[in-house]
Amino acid sequence: MVAFLARCVIIKELNPMKKKILVVDDDESVAGTVKLLLESTNNYQVKILSQAKDILTHVHAFKPDVVLLDLLMPDIGGFEVCEMLDNDSVGMGTPIIVVSGLDKDVDKVKAYKLGIVDYLVKPITKNDLVASVEKAIKSKEQKD
């Protein structure tokens, strides 16, 4: 029985039909909630990254379909992460959705100028999150 369950977990994690989402947020409770909300739809495989400085390593290894990014990170700010991804051959073109507590228009404008596809202000709802991720995936598929 244990072997069967282990195989099920491996198959679930390797399911190519699930879209890969990389959550970059140093707040474990927010990142964990986002992961639970997305995985509860059974359409997404979610990986959490708590340090933005490791973004390129994880983008190269995980190859996410979408990056959910907090702007206020302790090591590297979200705006810099957007620029890093845009200048990277693998990260370029990966849709970025900002999920932040920053609600000022100046931050939103700056983020959109850097090419994000959506900006969600914390706290977020499951419906808004899923709709935003689906919009980002459709946008990427149209470009590809």
Buried (B, 14 or more C-beta within 10 A) or exposed (E): EEEEEEEEEEEEEEEEEBBBBBBBBBBEEBBBBBBEBBBEEEBBBBBBBBEBBEBBEBBEEBEBBBBBBBBEBEEBBBBBBBEBBBEBEEBEEBBBBBBBEBEEEEBBEBBEEBBBBBBBBBEBEBEBBBEBBBBBBEBBEEEE
